[in-house]
Amino acid sequence: MSFRERDLVLKTVDHVRRQISRPSKFSPNWEGPFVVKEAYDSGYYGLISVLGGAGIEVINGKWLKRYYC
């Protein structure tokens, strides 16, 4: 799946990406929403938090899914 700039997305949490055990069985698998700030040709995306995050986090597109509000 590919995303464009200004798309809203959710990203998987760290324990899912790193395949470590969860803190509890009720802990969420997704966090966000985030806005795609930059889209790279290599399949990576620069994300910024909707809630006013200061930095851009770069993440592989396979760890993202579209957010519908």
Distance bins in CASP14 RR format, pairs under 12 A and 6 or more apart:
PFRMAT RR
TARGET T0000
AUTHOR 0000-0000-0000
RMODE 2
METHOD distances of the structure
MODEL  1
1 7 0 0 0 0 0 1 0 0 0 0 0
1 9 0 0 0 0 1 0 0 0 0 0 0
1 36 0 0 0 0 0 1 0 0 0 0 0
1 39 0 0 0 0 0 1 0 0 0 0 0
1 43 0 0 0 0 0 1 0 0 0 0 0
1 45 0 0 0 0 0 1 0 0 0 0 0
1 60 0 0 0 0 0 1 0 0 0 0 0
1 61 1 0 0 1 0 0 0 0 0 0 0
1 62 0 0 0 0 1 0 0 0 0 0 0
1 63 0 0 0 0 0 1 0 0 0 0 0
1 64 1 0 0 1 0 0 0 0 0 0 0
1 65 1 0 0 1 0 0 0 0 0 0 0
1 66 1 0 0 1 0 0 0 0 0 0 0
2 9 0 0 0 0 0 1 0 0 0 0 0
2 36 0 0 0 0 0 1 0 0 0 0 0
2 39 1 0 0 1 0 0 0 0 0 0 0
2 40 0 0 0 0 0 1 0 0 0 0 0
2 41 0 0 0 0 0 1 0 0 0 0 0
2 42 0 0 0 0 0 1 0 0 0 0 0
2 43 1 0 0 1 0 0 0 0 0 0 0
2 44 0 0 0 0 0 1 0 0 0 0 0
2 45 0 0 0 0 1 0 0 0 0 0 0
2 61 0 0 0 0 1 0 0 0 0 0 0
2 62 0 0 0 0 0 1 0 0 0 0 0
2 64 0 0 0 0 1 0 0 0 0 0 0
2 66 0 0 0 0 0 1 0 0 0 0 0
3 9 1 0 0 1 0 0 0 0 0 0 0
3 10 0 0 0 0 0 1 0 0 0 0 0
3 11 0 0 0 0 0 1 0 0 0 0 0
3 34 0 0 0 0 0 1 0 0 0 0 0
3 35 0 0 0 0 0 1 0 0 0 0 0
3 36 1 0 1 0 0 0 0 0 0 0 0
3 37 0 0 0 0 0 1 0 0 0 0 0
3 38 0 0 0 0 0 1 0 0 0 0 0
3 39 1 0 0 1 0 0 0 0 0 0 0
3 40 0 0 0 0 0 1 0 0 0 0 0
3 43 0 0 0 0 1 0 0 0 0 0 0
3 44 0 0 0 0 0 1 0 0 0 0 0
3 45 1 0 1 0 0 0 0 0 0 0 0
3 46 0 0 0 0 1 0 0 0 0 0 0
3 47 0 0 0 0 1 0 0 0 0 0 0
3 59 0 0 0 0 0 1 0 0 0 0 0
3 60 0 0 0 0 0 1 0 0 0 0 0
3 61 1 0 0 1 0 0 0 0 0 0 0
3 62 0 0 0 0 0 1 0 0 0 0 0
3 63 0 0 0 0 0 1 0 0 0 0 0
3 64 1 0 0 1 0 0 0 0 0 0 0
3 65 0 0 0 0 1 0 0 0 0 0 0
3 66 1 0 0 1 0 0 0 0 0 0 0
3 67 0 0 0 0 0 1 0 0 0 0 0
4 35 0 0 0 0 0 1 0 0 0 0 0
4 36 1 0 0 1 0 0 0 0 0 0 0
4 37 0 0 0 0 0 1 0 0 0 0 0
4 38 0 0 0 0 0 1 0 0 0 0 0
4 39 1 0 0 1 0 0 0 0 0 0 0
4 45 0 0 0 0 1 0 0 0 0 0 0
4 66 0 0 0 0 0 1 0 0 0 0 0
5 35 0 0 0 0 1 0 0 0 0 0 0
5 36 1 0 1 0 0 0 0 0 0 0 0
5 37 1 0 0 1 0 0 0 0 0 0 0
5 38 1 0 0 1 0 0 0 0 0 0 0
5 39 1 0 1 0 0 0 0 0 0 0 0
5 40 0 0 0 0 0 1 0 0 0 0 0
5 45 0 0 0 0 1 0 0 0 0 0 0
5 46 0 0 0 0 1 0 0 0 0 0 0
5 47 0 0 0 0 0 1 0 0 0 0 0
5 48 0 0 0 0 0 1 0 0 0 0 0
5 56 0 0 0 0 0 1 0 0 0 0 0
6 33 0 0 0 0 0 1 0 0 0 0 0
6 34 0 0 0 0 0 1 0 0 0 0 0
6 35 1 0 0 1 0 0 0 0 0 0 0
6 36 1 0 0 1 0 0 0 0 0 0 0
6 37 0 0 0 0 1 0 0 0 0 0 0
6 38 0 0 0 0 0 1 0 0 0 0 0
6 39 0 0 0 0 1 0 0 0 0 0 0
6 45 0 0 0 0 0 1 0 0 0 0 0
6 46 0 0 0 0 0 1 0 0 0 0 0
6 47 0 0 0 0 0 1 0 0 0 0 0
6 48 0 0 0 0 0 1 0 0 0 0 0
6 50 0 0 0 0 0 1 0 0 0 0 0
7 33 0 0 0 0 1 0 0 0 0 0 0
7 34 0 0 0 0 1 0 0 0 0 0 0
7 35 1 0 0 1 0 0 0 0 0 0 0
7 36 1 0 1 0 0 0 0 0 0 0 0
7 37 0 0 0 0 0 1 0 0 0 0 0
7 38 0 0 0 0 0 1 0 0 0 0 0
7 39 0 0 0 0 1 0 0 0 0 0 0
7 45 0 0 0 0 1 0 0 0 0 0 0
7 46 0 0 0 0 0 1 0 0 0 0 0
7 47 0 0 0 0 0 1 0 0 0 0 0
7 48 0 0 0 0 0 1 0 0 0 0 0
7 50 0 0 0 0 0 1 0 0 0 0 0
7 61 0 0 0 0 0 1 0 0 0 0 0
7 64 0 0 0 0 1 0 0 0 0 0 0
7 65 0 0 0 0 0 1 0 0 0 0 0
7 66 1 0 0 1 0 0 0 0 0 0 0
7 67 0 0 0 0 1 0 0 0 0 0 0
7 68 0 0 0 0 0 1 0 0 0 0 0
7 69 0 0 0 0 0 1 0 0 0 0 0
8 32 0 0 0 0 1 0 0 0 0 0 0
8 33 1 0 1 0 0 0 0 0 0 0 0
8 34 1 0 0 1 0 0 0 0 0 0 0
8 35 1 0 0 1 0 0 0 0 0 0 0
8 36 1 0 0 1 0 0 0 0 0 0 0
8 37 0 0 0 0 0 1 0 0 0 0 0
8 45 0 0 0 0 0 1 0 0 0 0 0
8 47 0 0 0 0 0 1 0 0 0 0 0
8 48 0 0 0 0 0 1 0 0 0 0 0
8 49 0 0 0 0 0 1 0 0 0 0 0
8 50 1 0 0 1 0 0 0 0 0 0 0
8 64 0 0 0 0 0 1 0 0 0 0 0
8 65 0 0 0 0 0 1 0 0 0 0 0
8 66 1 0 0 1 0 0 0 0 0 0 0
8 67 1 0 1 0 0 0 0 0 0 0 0
8 68 1 0 0 1 0 0 0 0 0 0 0
8 69 1 0 0 1 0 0 0 0 0 0 0
9 30 0 0 0 0 1 0 0 0 0 0 0
9 31 0 0 0 0 0 1 0 0 0 0 0
9 32 1 0 0 1 0 0 0 0 0 0 0
9 33 1 0 0 1 0 0 0 0 0 0 0
9 34 1 0 1 0 0 0 0 0 0 0 0
9 35 1 0 0 1 0 0 0 0 0 0 0
9 36 1 0 0 1 0 0 0 0 0 0 0
9 37 0 0 0 0 0 1 0 0 0 0 0
9 39 0 0 0 0 0 1 0 0 0 0 0
9 45 1 0 0 1 0 0 0 0 0 0 0
9 46 0 0 0 0 1 0 0 0 0 0 0
9 47 1 0 0 1 0 0 0 0 0 0 0
9 48 0 0 0 0 0 1 0 0 0 0 0
9 49 0 0 0 0 0 1 0 0 0 0 0
9 50 0 0 0 0 0 1 0 0 0 0 0
9 57 0 0 0 0 0 1 0 0 0 0 0
9 59 0 0 0 0 1 0 0 0 0 0 0
9 61 0 0 0 0 1 0 0 0 0 0 0
9 62 0 0 0 0 0 1 0 0 0 0 0
9 63 0 0 0 0 1 0 0 0 0 0 0
9 64 1 0 1 0 0 0 0 0 0 0 0
9 65 1 0 0 1 0 0 0 0 0 0 0
9 66 1 0 0 1 0 0 0 0 0 0 0
9 67 1 0 1 0 0 0 0 0 0 0 0
9 68 0 0 0 0 0 1 0 0 0 0 0
9 69 0 0 0 0 0 1 0 0 0 0 0
10 16 0 0 0 0 0 1 0 0 0 0 0
10 28 0 0 0 0 1 0 0 0 0 0 0
10 29 0 0 0 0 1 0 0 0 0 0 0
10 30 1 0 1 0 0 0 0 0 0 0 0
10 31 1 0 0 1 0 0 0 0 0 0 0
10 32 1 0 1 0 0 0 0 0 0 0 0
10 33 1 0 0 1 0 0 0 0 0 0 0
10 34 1 0 0 1 0 0 0 0 0 0 0
10 35 0 0 0 0 0 1 0 0 0 0 0
10 36 0 0 0 0 0 1 0 0 0 0 0
10 47 0 0 0 0 0 1 0 0 0 0 0
10 49 0 0 0 0 0 1 0 0 0 0 0
10 50 0 0 0 0 0 1 0 0 0 0 0
10 59 0 0 0 0 0 1 0 0 0 0 0
10 61 0 0 0 0 0 1 0 0 0 0 0
10 63 0 0 0 0 1 0 0 0 0 0 0
10 64 1 0 0 1 0 0 0 0 0 0 0
10 65 1 0 1 0 0 0 0 0 0 0 0
10 66 1 0 0 1 0 0 0 0 0 0 0
10 67 1 0 1 0 0 0 0 0 0 0 0
10 68 0 0 0 0 1 0 0 0 0 0 0
10 69 0 0 0 0 0 1 0 0 0 0 0
11 17 0 0 0 0 1 0 0 0 0 0 0
11 28 0 0 0 0 0 1 0 0 0 0 0
11 29 0 0 0 0 0 1 0 0 0 0 0
11 30 1 0 0 1 0 0 0 0 0 0 0
11 31 1 0 0 1 0 0 0 0 0 0 0
11 32 1 0 0 1 0 0 0 0 0 0 0
11 33 0 0 0 0 1 0 0 0 0 0 0
11 34 1 0 0 1 0 0 0 0 0 0 0
11 35 0 0 0 0 0 1 0 0 0 0 0
11 36 0 0 0 0 0 1 0 0 0 0 0
11 45 0 0 0 0 1 0 0 0 0 0 0
11 46 0 0 0 0 0 1 0 0 0 0 0
11 47 1 0 0 1 0 0 0 0 0 0 0
11 48 0 0 0 0 0 1 0 0 0 0 0
11 49 0 0 0 0 0 1 0 0 0 0 0
11 57 0 0 0 0 1 0 0 0 0 0 0
11 58 0 0 0 0 0 1 0 0 0 0 0
11 59 1 0 1 0 0 0 0 0 0 0 0
11 60 0 0 0 0 1 0 0 0 0 0 0
11 61 0 0 0 0 1 0 0 0 0 0 0
11 62 0 0 0 0 0 1 0 0 0 0 0
11 63 1 0 1 0 0 0 0 0 0 0 0
11 64 1 0 1 0 0 0 0 0 0 0 0
11 65 0 0 0 0 1 0 0 0 0 0 0
11 66 0 0 0 0 0 1 0 0 0 0 0
11 67 0 0 0 0 1 0 0 0 0 0 0
12 18 0 0 0 0 1 0 0 0 0 0 0
12 19 0 0 0 0 0 1 0 0 0 0 0
12 27 0 0 0 0 0 1 0 0 0 0 0
12 28 0 0 0 0 1 0 0 0 0 0 0
12 29 1 0 0 1 0 0 0 0 0 0 0
12 30 1 0 0 1 0 0 0 0 0 0 0
12 31 1 0 0 1 0 0 0 0 0 0 0
12 32 0 0 0 0 0 1 0 0 0 0 0
12 34 0 0 0 0 0 1 0 0 0 0 0
12 59 0 0 0 0 1 0 0 0 0 0 0
12 60 0 0 0 0 0 1 0 0 0 0 0
12 61 0 0 0 0 0 1 0 0 0 0 0
12 62 0 0 0 0 1 0 0 0 0 0 0
12 63 1 0 1 0 0 0 0 0 0 0 0
12 64 1 0 0 1 0 0 0 0 0 0 0
12 65 0 0 0 0 1 0 0 0 0 0 0
13 19 0 0 0 0 0 1 0 0 0 0 0
13 20 0 0 0 0 0 1 0 0 0 0 0
13 22 0 0 0 0 1 0 0 0 0 0 0
13 23 0 0 0 0 1 0 0 0 0 0 0
13 27 1 0 0 1 0 0 0 0 0 0 0
13 28 1 0 0 1 0 0 0 0 0 0 0
13 29 1 0 0 1 0 0 0 0 0 0 0
13 30 1 0 0 1 0 0 0 0 0 0 0
13 31 1 0 1 0 0 0 0 0 0 0 0
13 32 0 0 0 0 1 0 0 0 0 0 0
13 59 0 0 0 0 0 1 0 0 0 0 0
13 63 0 0 0 0 1 0 0 0 0 0 0
14 20 0 0 0 0 1 0 0 0 0 0 0
14 22 0 0 0 0 0 1 0 0 0 0 0
14 23 0 0 0 0 0 1 0 0 0 0 0
14 27 0 0 0 0 0 1 0 0 0 0 0
14 28 0 0 0 0 0 1 0 0 0 0 0
14 29 0 0 0 0 0 1 0 0 0 0 0
14 30 0 0 0 0 0 1 0 0 0 0 0
14 31 0 0 0 0 1 0 0 0 0 0 0
14 57 0 0 0 0 0 1 0 0 0 0 0
14 59 0 0 0 0 0 1 0 0 0 0 0
14 63 0 0 0 0 0 1 0 0 0 0 0
15 21 1 0 0 1 0 0 0 0 0 0 0
15 22 1 0 1 0 0 0 0 0 0 0 0
15 23 1 0 0 1 0 0 0 0 0 0 0
15 24 0 0 0 0 0 1 0 0 0 0 0
15 25 0 0 0 0 0 1 0 0 0 0 0
15 27 1 0 0 1 0 0 0 0 0 0 0
15 28 0 0 0 0 0 1 0 0 0 0 0
15 29 0 0 0 0 1 0 0 0 0 0 0
15 30 0 0 0 0 0 1 0 0 0 0 0
15 31 0 0 0 0 0 1 0 0 0 0 0
16 22 0 0 0 0 1 0 0 0 0 0 0
16 23 0 0 0 0 0 1 0 0 0 0 0
16 27 0 0 0 0 1 0 0 0 0 0 0
16 28 0 0 0 0 1 0 0 0 0 0 0
16 29 1 0 1 0 0 0 0 0 0 0 0
16 30 0 0 0 0 1 0 0 0 0 0 0
16 31 0 0 0 0 1 0 0 0 0 0 0
16 62 0 0 0 0 0 1 0 0 0 0 0
16 63 0 0 0 0 1 0 0 0 0 0 0
16 65 0 0 0 0 0 1 0 0 0 0 0
17 29 0 0 0 0 0 1 0 0 0 0 0
17 30 0 0 0 0 0 1 0 0 0 0 0
17 31 0 0 0 0 0 1 0 0 0 0 0
17 59 0 0 0 0 1 0 0 0 0 0 0
17 60 0 0 0 0 1 0 0 0 0 0 0
17 61 0 0 0 0 0 1 0 0 0 0 0
17 62 0 0 0 0 1 0 0 0 0 0 0
17 63 1 0 1 0 0 0 0 0 0 0 0
17 64 0 0 0 0 0 1 0 0 0 0 0
18 63 0 0 0 0 0 1 0 0 0 0 0
20 27 0 0 0 0 0 1 0 0 0 0 0
21 27 0 0 0 0 0 1 0 0 0 0 0
22 28 0 0 0 0 1 0 0 0 0 0 0
22 29 0 0 0 0 1 0 0 0 0 0 0
23 29 0 0 0 0 0 1 0 0 0 0 0
29 63 0 0 0 0 0 1 0 0 0 0 0
29 65 0 0 0 0 0 1 0 0 0 0 0
30 63 0 0 0 0 1 0 0 0 0 0 0
30 64 0 0 0 0 1 0 0 0 0 0 0
30 65 1 0 0 1 0 0 0 0 0 0 0
30 66 0 0 0 0 0 1 0 0 0 0 0
30 67 0 0 0 0 1 0 0 0 0 0 0
31 47 0 0 0 0 0 1 0 0 0 0 0
31 49 0 0 0 0 1 0 0 0 0 0 0
31 50 0 0 0 0 0 1 0 0 0 0 0
31 51 0 0 0 0 0 1 0 0 0 0 0
31 57 0 0 0 0 0 1 0 0 0 0 0
31 59 0 0 0 0 0 1 0 0 0 0 0
31 63 0 0 0 0 0 1 0 0 0 0 0
31 64 0 0 0 0 0 1 0 0 0 0 0
31 65 0 0 0 0 0 1 0 0 0 0 0
31 67 0 0 0 0 0 1 0 0 0 0 0
32 47 0 0 0 0 1 0 0 0 0 0 0
32 48 0 0 0 0 0 1 0 0 0 0 0
32 49 1 0 0 1 0 0 0 0 0 0 0
32 50 1 0 0 1 0 0 0 0 0 0 0
32 51 0 0 0 0 1 0 0 0 0 0 0
32 52 0 0 0 0 0 1 0 0 0 0 0
32 53 0 0 0 0 0 1 0 0 0 0 0
32 57 0 0 0 0 0 1 0 0 0 0 0
32 59 0 0 0 0 0 1 0 0 0 0 0
32 64 0 0 0 0 0 1 0 0 0 0 0
32 65 0 0 0 0 0 1 0 0 0 0 0
32 66 0 0 0 0 0 1 0 0 0 0 0
32 67 1 0 0 1 0 0 0 0 0 0 0
32 69 0 0 0 0 0 1 0 0 0 0 0
33 47 0 0 0 0 1 0 0 0 0 0 0
33 48 0 0 0 0 0 1 0 0 0 0 0
33 49 0 0 0 0 1 0 0 0 0 0 0
33 50 1 0 1 0 0 0 0 0 0 0 0
33 51 0 0 0 0 1 0 0 0 0 0 0
33 52 0 0 0 0 0 1 0 0 0 0 0
33 53 0 0 0 0 0 1 0 0 0 0 0
33 64 0 0 0 0 0 1 0 0 0 0 0
33 65 0 0 0 0 0 1 0 0 0 0 0
33 66 0 0 0 0 1 0 0 0 0 0 0
33 67 1 0 1 0 0 0 0 0 0 0 0
33 68 0 0 0 0 1 0 0 0 0 0 0
33 69 1 0 0 1 0 0 0 0 0 0 0
34 45 0 0 0 0 1 0 0 0 0 0 0
34 46 0 0 0 0 1 0 0 0 0 0 0
34 47 1 0 1 0 0 0 0 0 0 0 0
34 48 1 0 0 1 0 0 0 0 0 0 0
34 49 1 0 1 0 0 0 0 0 0 0 0
34 50 1 0 0 1 0 0 0 0 0 0 0
34 51 0 0 0 0 1 0 0 0 0 0 0
34 52 0 0 0 0 0 1 0 0 0 0 0
34 53 0 0 0 0 1 0 0 0 0 0 0
34 55 0 0 0 0 0 1 0 0 0 0 0
34 56 0 0 0 0 1 0 0 0 0 0 0
34 57 1 0 0 1 0 0 0 0 0 0 0
34 58 0 0 0 0 0 1 0 0 0 0 0
34 59 0 0 0 0 1 0 0 0 0 0 0
34 61 0 0 0 0 0 1 0 0 0 0 0
34 63 0 0 0 0 0 1 0 0 0 0 0
34 64 0 0 0 0 1 0 0 0 0 0 0
34 65 0 0 0 0 0 1 0 0 0 0 0
34 66 0 0 0 0 0 1 0 0 0 0 0
34 67 1 0 0 1 0 0 0 0 0 0 0
35 45 0 0 0 0 0 1 0 0 0 0 0
35 46 0 0 0 0 1 0 0 0 0 0 0
35 47 1 0 0 1 0 0 0 0 0 0 0
35 48 1 0 1 0 0 0 0 0 0 0 0
35 49 1 0 0 1 0 0 0 0 0 0 0
35 50 1 0 1 0 0 0 0 0 0 0 0
35 51 0 0 0 0 0 1 0 0 0 0 0
35 52 0 0 0 0 1 0 0 0 0 0 0
35 53 0 0 0 0 1 0 0 0 0 0 0
35 55 0 0 0 0 0 1 0 0 0 0 0
35 56 0 0 0 0 0 1 0 0 0 0 0
35 57 0 0 0 0 0 1 0 0 0 0 0
35 64 0 0 0 0 0 1 0 0 0 0 0
35 67 0 0 0 0 1 0 0 0 0 0 0
35 69 0 0 0 0 0 1 0 0 0 0 0
36 43 0 0 0 0 0 1 0 0 0 0 0
36 44 0 0 0 0 0 1 0 0 0 0 0
36 45 1 0 1 0 0 0 0 0 0 0 0
36 46 1 0 0 1 0 0 0 0 0 0 0
36 47 1 0 0 1 0 0 0 0 0 0 0
36 48 0 0 0 0 1 0 0 0 0 0 0
36 49 0 0 0 0 0 1 0 0 0 0 0
36 50 0 0 0 0 0 1 0 0 0 0 0
36 56 0 0 0 0 0 1 0 0 0 0 0
36 57 0 0 0 0 0 1 0 0 0 0 0
36 58 0 0 0 0 0 1 0 0 0 0 0
36 59 0 0 0 0 0 1 0 0 0 0 0
36 61 0 0 0 0 1 0 0 0 0 0 0
36 64 0 0 0 0 1 0 0 0 0 0 0
36 66 0 0 0 0 0 1 0 0 0 0 0
36 67 0 0 0 0 0 1 0 0 0 0 0
37 44 0 0 0 0 0 1 0 0 0 0 0
37 45 0 0 0 0 1 0 0 0 0 0 0
37 46 1 0 1 0 0 0 0 0 0 0 0
37 47 1 0 0 1 0 0 0 0 0 0 0
37 48 1 0 1 0 0 0 0 0 0 0 0
37 49 0 0 0 0 0 1 0 0 0 0 0
37 50 0 0 0 0 0 1 0 0 0 0 0
37 52 0 0 0 0 0 1 0 0 0 0 0
37 53 0 0 0 0 0 1 0 0 0 0 0
37 54 0 0 0 0 0 1 0 0 0 0 0
37 55 0 0 0 0 1 0 0 0 0 0 0
37 56 1 0 1 0 0 0 0 0 0 0 0
37 57 0 0 0 0 1 0 0 0 0 0 0
37 58 0 0 0 0 1 0 0 0 0 0 0
37 59 0 0 0 0 0 1 0 0 0 0 0
38 44 0 0 0 0 1 0 0 0 0 0 0
38 45 1 0 0 1 0 0 0 0 0 0 0
38 46 1 0 1 0 0 0 0 0 0 0 0
38 47 0 0 0 0 1 0 0 0 0 0 0
38 48 0 0 0 0 1 0 0 0 0 0 0
38 55 0 0 0 0 0 1 0 0 0 0 0
38 56 1 0 0 1 0 0 0 0 0 0 0
38 57 0 0 0 0 0 1 0 0 0 0 0
38 58 1 0 0 1 0 0 0 0 0 0 0
38 59 0 0 0 0 0 1 0 0 0 0 0
39 45 1 0 1 0 0 0 0 0 0 0 0
39 46 1 0 0 1 0 0 0 0 0 0 0
39 47 0 0 0 0 0 1 0 0 0 0 0
39 56 0 0 0 0 0 1 0 0 0 0 0
39 58 0 0 0 0 0 1 0 0 0 0 0
39 59 0 0 0 0 0 1 0 0 0 0 0
39 61 0 0 0 0 1 0 0 0 0 0 0
39 64 0 0 0 0 0 1 0 0 0 0 0
40 46 1 0 0 1 0 0 0 0 0 0 0
40 47 0 0 0 0 0 1 0 0 0 0 0
40 56 0 0 0 0 0 1 0 0 0 0 0
40 58 1 0 0 1 0 0 0 0 0 0 0
40 59 0 0 0 0 0 1 0 0 0 0 0
40 60 0 0 0 0 0 1 0 0 0 0 0
40 61 0 0 0 0 1 0 0 0 0 0 0
42 58 0 0 0 0 0 1 0 0 0 0 0
42 59 0 0 0 0 0 1 0 0 0 0 0
42 60 0 0 0 0 1 0 0 0 0 0 0
42 61 0 0 0 0 1 0 0 0 0 0 0
42 62 0 0 0 0 0 1 0 0 0 0 0
43 58 0 0 0 0 0 1 0 0 0 0 0
43 59 0 0 0 0 1 0 0 0 0 0 0
43 60 1 0 0 1 0 0 0 0 0 0 0
43 61 1 0 1 0 0 0 0 0 0 0 0
43 62 0 0 0 0 1 0 0 0 0 0 0
43 63 0 0 0 0 0 1 0 0 0 0 0
43 64 0 0 0 0 1 0 0 0 0 0 0
44 56 0 0 0 0 0 1 0 0 0 0 0
44 57 0 0 0 0 0 1 0 0 0 0 0
44 58 1 0 1 0 0 0 0 0 0 0 0
44 59 1 0 0 1 0 0 0 0 0 0 0
44 60 1 0 1 0 0 0 0 0 0 0 0
44 61 1 0 0 1 0 0 0 0 0 0 0
44 62 0 0 0 0 0 1 0 0 0 0 0
44 63 0 0 0 0 0 1 0 0 0 0 0
44 64 0 0 0 0 0 1 0 0 0 0 0
45 56 0 0 0 0 1 0 0 0 0 0 0
45 57 0 0 0 0 1 0 0 0 0 0 0
45 58 1 0 0 1 0 0 0 0 0 0 0
45 59 1 0 0 1 0 0 0 0 0 0 0
45 60 1 0 0 1 0 0 0 0 0 0 0
45 61 1 0 1 0 0 0 0 0 0 0 0
45 62 0 0 0 0 0 1 0 0 0 0 0
45 63 0 0 0 0 1 0 0 0 0 0 0
45 64 1 0 0 1 0 0 0 0 0 0 0
45 65 0 0 0 0 0 1 0 0 0 0 0
45 66 0 0 0 0 0 1 0 0 0 0 0
46 55 0 0 0 0 1 0 0 0 0 0 0
46 56 1 0 1 0 0 0 0 0 0 0 0
46 57 1 0 0 1 0 0 0 0 0 0 0
46 58 1 0 1 0 0 0 0 0 0 0 0
46 59 1 0 0 1 0 0 0 0 0 0 0
46 60 0 0 0 0 0 1 0 0 0 0 0
46 61 0 0 0 0 1 0 0 0 0 0 0
46 63 0 0 0 0 0 1 0 0 0 0 0
46 64 0 0 0 0 0 1 0 0 0 0 0
47 53 0 0 0 0 1 0 0 0 0 0 0
47 55 0 0 0 0 1 0 0 0 0 0 0
47 56 1 0 0 1 0 0 0 0 0 0 0
47 57 1 0 1 0 0 0 0 0 0 0 0
47 58 1 0 0 1 0 0 0 0 0 0 0
47 59 1 0 0 1 0 0 0 0 0 0 0
47 60 0 0 0 0 0 1 0 0 0 0 0
47 61 0 0 0 0 1 0 0 0 0 0 0
47 63 0 0 0 0 0 1 0 0 0 0 0
47 64 0 0 0 0 1 0 0 0 0 0 0
47 67 0 0 0 0 0 1 0 0 0 0 0
48 54 0 0 0 0 1 0 0 0 0 0 0
48 55 1 0 0 1 0 0 0 0 0 0 0
48 56 1 0 1 0 0 0 0 0 0 0 0
48 57 1 0 0 1 0 0 0 0 0 0 0
48 58 0 0 0 0 0 1 0 0 0 0 0
48 59 0 0 0 0 0 1 0 0 0 0 0
49 55 0 0 0 0 1 0 0 0 0 0 0
49 56 0 0 0 0 1 0 0 0 0 0 0
49 57 0 0 0 0 1 0 0 0 0 0 0
50 67 0 0 0 0 1 0 0 0 0 0 0
50 69 0 0 0 0 1 0 0 0 0 0 0
57 63 0 0 0 0 0 1 0 0 0 0 0
57 64 0 0 0 0 0 1 0 0 0 0 0
58 64 0 0 0 0 0 1 0 0 0 0 0
59 65 0 0 0 0 0 1 0 0 0 0 0
END
